[in-house]
Amino acid sequence: MIPPGRPVALAATTTSHVPALLQAAGERAQTRFWEFFVANIRNPNTRRAYGRAIGEFLAWCEQRGLASIIDIAQLHIGAYVETLTRSHSAPTAKQRLAAIRMLFDWLVTGQIVATNPAASVRGPKHVKTPVLDPSEARALIATHAGLRDRALIALMVYSFARVGAALAMKVEDVYVQNRRLWVRLHEKGGKRHEMTCHHNLEAYLHAYIDGCGLAADPKGLLFRTIGRGTGGLTTTPLPQANTYAMPKLPGALCCRSGRAPPRPVIAAHGRRLRKRR
C-alpha cells in the first residue's frame, strides 16, 4: 500500500515499503505494483481495501517460503482462499480474491508474469444478506434522534446510496428543482446520479441542514464530525468507520457484528418502503 502522505513519485521509486516478494522480482515489478494502485484504481475506498487485501496475501505467501511474486501459482491462491473462508465471511474472501485477480491481470499486461494464476480460482458461495422489512427500517430511522445520523440513515434507505457516496456529498448536492428536493450522488467511476427525494427524506434533510446551519456553506461536506465539548459540527468529514457505531438497536435490527446494516440490507428494502408510504 502507498504510505499516507508519501508523494506518488517517491512511492514509485522507494523499496522501503514494497513487499519482499515484489523486491525480489526486480525494479520493473515494483514500479508496476505502484502503478496498479496509483493509475489503475481511482476510487480511494477500493484502493484502500485492495491494498490491505493484497498486502495480507503477499505476507501470507512470504510466510510459506515463496521468494518472489513470480513464483505464486494457482495452488497457492486456492489454498489462501480456502484459509480465508475459515476465518472470514464469504463476501470478504470473494473481495480479496478479486483484488488478487485484478493485480495479476495488471502484472500480466505489464509483462511481469506470463499468466494470471488467480484467473481460474473460484471464490466461495454465499447466501445473500437478509434485508430489513419496512417496519424495521422505520424503527432504524426513528431510533436516531440526532439530526445528522437520522438524515444519513434516511438517505441510504430512500436513495439506495452507498455509504461512501453519501459521505462524499457536499451541501450543494442537496438542492431544489421544480419545487422538489433533489440529491446528487457521486458514484464509482465518476458517475453522477441525481434523484428526487421521498417526502420523509426531504423532511429529514431539511431539518438537518437548517438545524445545523449548513446552507451557508454549500461547498462544505454534508456529513461531518461533531466537535468534542461543543456539540456542533466541525469541518472534518465523517469517517466511514464512524457510521458503523450509529445503530444501537436490539436483535434483528443490527447485523450480527453489531455494525450498521450494510448497503444491501438498507437499500434492498427501500423500494418496498416507498411503496407502502
N, C-alpha and C positions, 0 to 999 in steps of 0.2 A: 504494500500500500504506500501511496505517496505521503510522506510525513507532513502533518499540518504545518502550514506556513512556509514550507520549503518551495522556493521557486521551481517552476517546471524545468527550466533549462538546467538547473543544478541537479534536480532529481533524476534527470535523464542521464547524467554523467557519473553520479556518485555510485559507489558499490557498498556503502556502509549499511544501507537498509535493504539491499537486494537479497532475496533468499539465496541460500548457498547453492541450491540446485540451478539457479539462473547464473550465478557467478561461474560455476563450473562449465556452463555451456558457451561462455565467451561474451565479448562485448556486444556483438550484434543481437544476441538473445536478450541481454539486459535492456538494450535500447528498445527492442520490440516489445518487451514486457511493459515498460513505462508507457509506450505509445498506446498499448491496449487500454489503459485507464485514462490517459490524457486525451487521446484523439478519437477513440472508438466509442467510449461511454460518456454521454453528455449529461445524463441525469445524476446529480450528486448522491441521491439516496441509493441508486443502483450501483454507483461506483463504490460507495462505502460498503454495501452488502457484499458485492462481488470481491472486493479487496479482502474482506475478512474471510470469506469462504475459500478463496484461493490461497491465502496465507496459511490457513489451518491445514489445507490439503497438502501443500508443499512441506510444511513442518512434519506432517504425518509420514510422508514419503521419506523424508530425511531420517526420521527415527527408525525406519525399517531398512536403512542401509543403501538407499538409492543415491548415486553420486551426482547425477545430472538430470535435468528435466527431459533430456533426450532419451533417457533410459526408462521413462514411465511408459507402461504398457496397459493394454485393456484389462489385464488381470488385476493390476494394482488399483485402477479406478473402480472396478467392480467390487473389489474387497473393501475399499474405502466406503463406498455407498452402502454396502452391507453392514459395515460397522456403524455408520450414521443412523441407519434405521433402528438400531438397538437403543440408541440414546437420544434421538431427536424425532420429531414428528415427520410424517411423510412429506408434507409441503416443504419443510426445511431441507430435507435430503434432496428433493427434486430441484429446489432453487440452487443448492450448492453444486449439484451435478450440471445444471445449466451453466453456471459460472465457469466450471472446469471445461465443459464442452466448447463454450464460446472462446475461452483463452486459447485452446489448442487449435481452433479454427483460425484464429488470428496468427498463431505461430506457423501454421501450415502455409497460409498465403504469404507470410514473410520469409518462407523457405528456411525456417529454423528447424522444423521437424518435417518428416516426409508425409506422415499420415496423422489423422486425429484419433488417438486411442479411445477417446470418450464417445465417438460417434455412434457406436452400436451398443453402448451400455444403457440399460433400461433402468429408469427410476422406479421407486415403489408406488404401488397403487394406494389411493386414499379415498375415503368417503367424504363427500362434500360436507362442509361445515353446516350444521343445522342453523336455521335462521330464527330470529325472534318473530313472534306474531305481533300484530298491530297493537294489542293491549300492552304487551311488554315494551314495545318501542315507546309508547306514550308514557309509560311509567319511567323508562330510562330518561326521557327528557324532563319529566316533571320532578324527578329526584334532584335535579341540579338547580339550585336557587340562584347561583351566580350567573350574571348576565353573559359573561364570556363563555363559560362552559356550556350553558344551555344553548347559546347561539351556535357553537361549534358542533355539538352533537346533532342539533336540528338540521344544520347544513348538510352533514353527512347522510342523515336519514332521508331528507326530502330531495337532495340533488344527486345522490349516488356518488358523491365526491370521495376520492381517495383522501386519506388524512394528510398526505404530503401536499396535494393540490390545495386543500382547504387552508393549511397553514401558510402556504405561499401567497395567498390572496392579499391584495392591498385594499385599503378603504375604498379607493375609486373603482374597485371591481364589484362593488355593490352600488347599483345606480338605478335611476328611474327612467323608464322608456314607455311611452304610450300609457302613462298613468299607472304602470305596474312596476314593481321592484324586480330587477334582474340581478343575476350573479354571473360573474365571468371566471371560469376556472382555467388555469394554465396546466394542461396535462403533459404527459410524457411526449417527447419528440417535438416539442414546440407547438403542439396543437392547442387551440383555444376553443373552449366550449362555453357557450352562453345560453342561459335558460331563464324563464320566468320563475318567480318564487311562489310556492304554495302559500296560502294566506297565513298559515301558522308560522312558517319560516319567515315570512315578511314581518310579522309582529315581533318575533324573537330578534331578528337583525336590527330592526328599528330601535327596539328597547336597548340593545347593546350599544349601538353606535351613538344614539342620542344620550343615553345614560352615562356613557364614558367620555363624551365629548370628542369622538374620533372624527367627526365630519370636518373639523378644521385642519386635519392632516390627511388629505386624500392620497398622498404618495407614501404614507406610512403603512406598515403591515397591519392587517386587520386583527390578527390574534397575537397578543403579546403577553409577556410575563407580568406578574403582579409584584410590585416592589415590597420588600420586607419592611414592616413597620409603618408603611404609608397606606397600603390597601389600594393604591392607584396603579394604573397601567404604566409600564415603562416603555422604552423604545426597543427593548430586546425582543427578538422573535421568540414565540413559544416553541420550545423544543418538542419534537415529535414524541420523545420518550415521556414527556410530562402528560401527554394525553392518556397514557395507559393508567395513570393514577386517578383519573377523573371519577369513574363509576365506583360507588360504594354500595353495591346492591347485593341482596341475598340471592342465593340459589341460582335459578335459571337465567337471571338477568346478567350474570357475569360469566366470562369464559372460565374454564377450569383453571387457567393460570392466574386468575384474579385480575387480568388485564381488561382494558376496554374492549368491547366487541370489535373485531376487525372489520375492514370494509365489507367483505362478503356477507357478514352477519347483519350489518346495519343496512347495507344498500339493497340486498335481495328482497327485503320485505317492504321497501319504500313504495313501490307501485301499489301493492295491496293496501297500504296505509292510506295513500292518497285517495284511492277509490272508495274507501269506506267513510271518508270525512265529508 
